[in-house]
Amino acid sequence: MSEEDASRRLPMATALFGAAVLSFAPLLYQYSDTAPVTGAFFRMLYAVPILAVLAYRVKSEDKRPTKTRAIAFLAGLLLALDFVGYHSAIDYVGTGISTLIGNSQVIIVTLVSWWLLGERPNKSILLALPLVMIGLALISGVWDDEPYGADPFKGVIASIFAAIFYSSFLLVYRYSNRDMAPSSSLQFDATLGAATGLLIVGLMPLGTVGIEKIDFNISWPGHAWLLLLAVSCQVTGWLAITHALPRLPGAHTSFAVLTQPVLTIVWGTIILGEDPSLQQSAGMALILASVISVTVFGEAKASSGSEVGVQGER
């Protein structure tokens, strides 16, 4: 084993650990038995003081100006909208399907980069788009007599909503980290922004669109699951991913990123007994194949000839 390969073993192990931890996030939310905005808000709120302590410990290493920290906070506001859609989708169509569609953000990021930055996507990305559309139609249950989920059509819509705002979050989040701040500091700013955004959404009268207000009554064991979700996924998992991915080559990063939605599908089937119909399973296979294609082979080429990868981790 070369010295270079050996130096990548720890970051790769860290990335896979983070992806594995994050794969349990939707299951822990399901166990909490809370409404989408309530679960998402407390997931962030419980993580804030832990991240604050971690960020304080590396305060001297954080050289970012106030403007850059404000951008990270803004990214968190976008993440709040993502989690409204994502947690709603979990309730509508289950953990596996919602997570898979949410991770199709790699395609959306590339298209936005094409539109805003002139980074032309290659053929693998363009070929993936119709496959994703067909997959979404199959998952929605429009041609299915017995689709899985309380309301798979709403689940697909909520998942697409989540993917759009997750893509927006990733673009702003990456931009806010141009100075390569400590992972805990960056994560603290974004998580505080997400908690603030979810609080605003959770206080608004949005019942007409199916979004319940935050329930501030602390109940057990529901909030014990949310506390575990905050510590394990929002803190440990995200910090592991944020630390490891910049230290890995593109191929290794792609593999680590794809691990999370695949594991979530496995856990949903084994632990929660989720059982998508044949058509929905075919749709999931199409989307998964498209995401793999875009993650591994998809790259956008800017006018200067530089290449921009499309990575992300929920």
C-alpha positions as CSV (number, residue, x, y, z in Angstrom):
1,M,0.0,0.0,0.0
2,S,1.4,3.4,-1.0
3,E,1.8,6.2,1.4
4,E,-0.9,8.2,-0.5
5,D,-3.4,5.3,-0.2
6,A,-2.7,5.0,3.5
7,S,-3.3,8.7,4.1
8,R,-6.8,8.3,2.6
9,R,-7.9,5.5,4.8
10,L,-8.8,7.6,7.8
11,P,-10.8,10.2,5.8
12,M,-12.6,7.5,3.9
13,A,-13.4,5.6,7.1
14,T,-14.6,8.9,8.7
15,A,-16.8,9.6,5.7
16,L,-18.3,6.2,5.7
17,F,-18.9,6.4,9.4
18,G,-20.7,9.8,8.9
19,A,-22.8,8.4,6.1
20,A,-23.8,5.3,8.1
21,V,-24.8,7.5,11.1
22,L,-26.8,9.9,8.9
23,S,-28.7,6.9,7.3
24,F,-30.5,6.4,10.6
25,A,-31.8,10.0,10.8
26,P,-35.2,9.4,9.1
27,L,-35.8,6.3,11.2
28,L,-35.1,8.2,14.4
29,Y,-37.5,10.9,13.3
30,Q,-40.2,8.3,12.6
31,Y,-39.7,6.9,16.1
32,S,-40.1,10.3,17.6
33,D,-43.8,10.3,16.4
34,T,-43.7,14.1,16.0
35,A,-45.1,16.4,13.3
36,P,-42.6,17.4,10.5
37,V,-41.8,20.9,11.6
38,T,-41.8,20.0,15.3
39,G,-39.3,17.1,14.7
40,A,-37.1,19.2,12.4
41,F,-37.0,22.2,14.8
42,F,-36.1,20.2,17.9
43,R,-33.6,18.2,15.9
44,M,-31.8,21.4,15.2
45,L,-32.4,23.1,18.6
46,Y,-30.9,20.2,20.6
47,A,-27.8,20.3,18.4
48,V,-27.2,24.0,18.8
49,P,-25.6,24.1,22.3
50,I,-23.4,21.1,21.6
51,L,-22.1,22.7,18.4
52,A,-21.7,26.1,20.2
53,V,-19.3,24.4,22.7
54,L,-17.4,22.8,19.9
55,A,-17.2,26.0,17.9
56,Y,-16.1,27.9,21.0
57,R,-13.2,25.5,21.5
58,V,-11.8,26.3,18.0
59,K,-12.7,30.0,18.1
60,S,-9.1,31.1,17.5
61,E,-9.0,29.1,14.3
62,D,-12.1,30.6,12.8
63,K,-10.9,33.6,10.8
64,R,-14.1,34.2,8.9
65,P,-15.5,37.8,8.7
66,T,-19.0,38.5,10.0
67,K,-20.3,38.6,6.4
68,T,-19.2,35.1,5.7
69,R,-20.7,33.8,8.9
70,A,-24.0,35.5,7.9
71,I,-23.9,33.6,4.6
72,A,-23.6,30.3,6.5
73,F,-26.6,31.3,8.7
74,L,-28.5,32.1,5.5
75,A,-27.6,28.6,4.2
76,G,-29.2,27.3,7.4
77,L,-32.4,29.2,6.6
78,L,-32.6,27.3,3.3
79,L,-31.9,24.1,5.1
80,A,-35.0,24.8,7.3
81,L,-37.2,24.7,4.2
82,D,-35.5,21.5,3.0
83,F,-36.3,19.8,6.3
84,V,-40.0,20.9,6.2
85,G,-40.3,19.2,2.9
86,Y,-38.1,16.2,3.8
87,H,-39.8,15.3,7.1
88,S,-43.3,15.8,5.4
89,A,-42.2,13.4,2.6
90,I,-41.1,10.8,5.2
91,D,-44.7,10.9,6.7
92,Y,-46.3,10.7,3.2
93,V,-44.2,8.0,1.5
94,G,-41.7,6.5,3.9
95,T,-38.0,6.9,4.8
96,G,-36.4,5.2,1.8
97,I,-38.2,6.8,-1.0
98,S,-38.1,10.3,0.5
99,T,-34.4,10.1,1.2
100,L,-33.6,8.8,-2.3
101,I,-35.5,11.6,-4.0
102,G,-34.0,14.1,-1.7
103,N,-30.5,13.0,-2.7
104,S,-31.3,13.6,-6.4
105,Q,-30.2,17.1,-5.5
106,V,-26.9,16.3,-7.3
107,I,-28.7,16.7,-10.6
108,I,-30.4,19.9,-9.5
109,V,-27.1,21.4,-8.3
110,T,-25.6,20.7,-11.7
111,L,-28.5,22.3,-13.6
112,V,-28.4,25.4,-11.4
113,S,-24.6,25.7,-11.9
114,W,-25.2,25.4,-15.7
115,W,-27.9,28.1,-15.5
116,L,-26.1,30.6,-13.2
117,L,-22.4,29.9,-13.7
118,G,-22.3,28.6,-17.3
119,E,-20.9,25.2,-16.2
120,R,-22.0,22.9,-19.0
121,P,-23.1,19.5,-17.8
122,N,-21.9,16.4,-19.6
123,K,-24.0,13.8,-21.4
124,S,-24.4,11.5,-18.3
125,I,-26.3,14.4,-16.5
126,L,-28.5,15.2,-19.5
127,L,-29.4,11.5,-20.0
128,A,-30.2,11.1,-16.3
129,L,-33.0,13.8,-16.4
130,P,-35.7,11.8,-18.3
131,L,-34.9,8.7,-16.2
132,V,-35.5,10.7,-13.0
133,M,-38.8,12.1,-14.3
134,I,-40.0,8.6,-15.2
135,G,-38.9,7.3,-11.8
136,L,-40.7,10.1,-10.0
137,A,-43.9,9.3,-11.9
138,L,-43.7,5.6,-11.0
139,I,-43.1,6.4,-7.3
140,S,-46.0,8.8,-7.2
141,G,-48.4,6.0,-7.8
142,V,-50.3,7.6,-10.6
143,W,-50.4,4.3,-12.5
144,D,-50.4,2.1,-9.4
145,D,-53.4,0.4,-7.9
146,E,-51.8,-0.1,-4.5
147,P,-48.8,2.2,-4.0
148,Y,-46.9,2.3,-0.7
149,G,-47.3,5.3,1.6
150,A,-50.1,7.4,3.2
151,D,-50.0,9.7,0.1
152,P,-47.2,8.9,-2.3
153,F,-48.1,11.7,-4.7
154,K,-47.8,14.3,-2.0
155,G,-44.6,12.5,-0.9
156,V,-43.0,13.0,-4.3
157,I,-44.0,16.7,-4.3
158,A,-42.6,17.2,-0.8
159,S,-39.4,15.4,-1.7
160,I,-38.9,17.5,-4.8
161,F,-39.5,20.6,-2.7
162,A,-36.9,19.3,-0.3
163,A,-34.4,18.5,-3.0
164,I,-34.7,22.0,-4.5
165,F,-34.0,23.7,-1.2
166,Y,-31.3,21.2,-0.2
167,S,-29.6,22.1,-3.5
168,S,-29.9,25.7,-2.6
169,F,-28.5,25.1,0.8
170,L,-25.5,23.2,-0.5
171,L,-24.6,25.9,-3.0
172,V,-24.7,28.7,-0.4
173,Y,-23.1,26.5,2.3
174,R,-20.1,25.7,0.1
175,Y,-19.8,29.4,-0.8
176,S,-19.8,30.3,2.8
177,N,-16.8,28.0,3.4
178,R,-14.4,29.5,1.0
179,D,-12.1,30.3,4.0
180,M,-12.1,26.6,5.1
181,A,-13.4,27.3,8.6
182,P,-13.4,24.6,11.3
183,S,-16.2,22.1,10.6
184,S,-17.9,22.7,14.0
185,S,-17.9,26.5,13.5
186,L,-19.5,26.3,10.1
187,Q,-22.0,23.7,11.2
188,F,-23.0,25.8,14.2
189,D,-23.8,28.8,12.1
190,A,-25.9,26.7,9.6
191,T,-27.7,24.8,12.3
192,L,-28.5,28.0,14.2
193,G,-29.9,29.4,10.9
194,A,-31.9,26.2,10.4
195,A,-33.4,26.3,13.9
196,T,-34.3,30.0,13.4
197,G,-36.0,29.3,10.0
198,L,-37.9,26.3,11.4
199,L,-39.1,28.4,14.3
200,I,-40.4,31.1,12.0
201,V,-42.2,28.4,9.8
202,G,-43.5,26.7,12.9
203,L,-45.1,29.8,14.2
204,M,-46.9,30.7,11.0
205,P,-50.5,29.6,10.3
206,L,-49.8,27.2,7.5
207,G,-52.4,24.5,8.3
208,T,-54.2,25.1,5.0
209,V,-51.1,23.6,3.2
210,G,-50.8,20.7,5.7
211,I,-48.0,22.2,7.8
212,E,-48.7,22.1,11.5
213,K,-47.3,24.6,14.0
214,I,-44.5,23.5,16.4
215,D,-45.7,21.6,19.4
216,F,-43.6,22.9,22.3
217,N,-44.8,20.3,24.8
218,I,-41.9,18.1,25.6
219,S,-43.1,14.5,25.6
220,W,-41.2,11.3,26.2
221,P,-39.9,9.1,24.7
222,G,-40.6,11.2,21.5
223,H,-38.1,13.9,22.4
224,A,-35.5,11.3,23.6
225,W,-35.5,10.1,20.0
226,L,-35.0,13.7,18.7
227,L,-32.2,14.3,21.2
228,L,-30.5,11.1,20.0
229,L,-31.1,12.3,16.4
230,A,-29.5,15.6,17.2
231,V,-26.4,14.2,18.9
232,S,-25.8,11.3,16.5
233,C,-26.8,12.7,13.1
234,Q,-26.9,16.5,13.3
235,V,-23.7,16.8,15.2
236,T,-21.6,13.6,14.9
237,G,-22.6,12.5,11.4
238,W,-22.5,15.9,9.8
239,L,-19.2,16.8,11.4
240,A,-17.7,13.6,10.2
241,I,-18.9,14.2,6.6
242,T,-17.9,17.9,6.6
243,H,-14.4,17.0,7.8
244,A,-13.7,14.0,5.6
245,L,-15.1,14.9,2.1
246,P,-12.7,17.7,1.3
247,R,-9.8,15.3,2.1
248,L,-10.9,12.6,-0.4
249,P,-10.5,12.3,-4.1
250,G,-13.7,12.5,-6.2
251,A,-14.3,8.8,-6.7
252,H,-14.0,8.0,-3.0
253,T,-16.3,11.0,-2.2
254,S,-18.9,9.8,-4.6
255,F,-19.0,6.3,-3.0
256,A,-19.3,7.8,0.5
257,V,-22.1,10.1,-0.6
258,L,-24.1,7.3,-2.1
259,T,-23.8,5.1,1.0
260,Q,-26.3,7.1,3.0
261,P,-29.5,6.9,0.9
262,V,-28.8,3.2,0.1
263,L,-28.4,2.4,3.7
264,T,-31.6,4.3,4.6
265,I,-33.5,2.2,2.1
266,V,-32.1,-0.9,3.6
267,W,-33.0,0.2,7.2
268,G,-36.4,1.3,6.1
269,T,-37.1,-2.2,4.7
270,I,-35.6,-4.2,7.5
271,I,-36.4,-2.2,10.6
272,L,-39.6,-0.3,9.6
273,G,-41.0,-2.9,7.2
274,E,-41.5,-0.4,4.4
275,D,-42.7,-2.3,1.3
276,P,-42.9,-0.2,-1.9
277,S,-44.9,-1.6,-4.8
278,L,-43.3,-3.1,-7.8
279,Q,-43.7,0.1,-9.8
280,Q,-42.4,2.2,-7.0
281,S,-39.4,-0.1,-6.7
282,A,-38.7,0.3,-10.4
283,G,-39.0,4.1,-10.0
284,M,-36.5,4.0,-7.1
285,A,-34.1,1.9,-9.2
286,L,-34.3,4.4,-12.1
287,I,-33.6,7.4,-9.7
288,L,-30.8,5.5,-7.9
289,A,-29.1,4.6,-11.2
290,S,-29.4,8.3,-12.3
291,V,-27.9,9.6,-9.1
292,I,-25.1,7.1,-9.3
293,S,-24.4,8.1,-12.9
294,V,-24.4,11.8,-12.1
295,T,-22.4,11.4,-8.9
296,V,-19.7,9.3,-10.4
297,F,-19.6,10.5,-14.0
298,G,-21.3,13.9,-13.9
299,E,-19.2,17.0,-14.0
300,A,-19.9,20.5,-15.2
301,K,-17.3,22.3,-17.2
302,A,-17.0,26.0,-16.7
303,S,-16.0,28.3,-19.6
304,S,-12.4,28.4,-18.3
305,G,-12.2,24.6,-18.6
306,S,-12.3,23.9,-14.9
307,E,-14.4,21.1,-13.6
308,V,-16.9,21.2,-10.8
309,G,-18.1,18.1,-9.0
310,V,-21.5,17.6,-7.6
311,Q,-21.4,16.2,-4.2
312,G,-23.7,16.4,-1.1
313,E,-24.8,14.6,2.0
314,R,-28.0,14.9,3.9
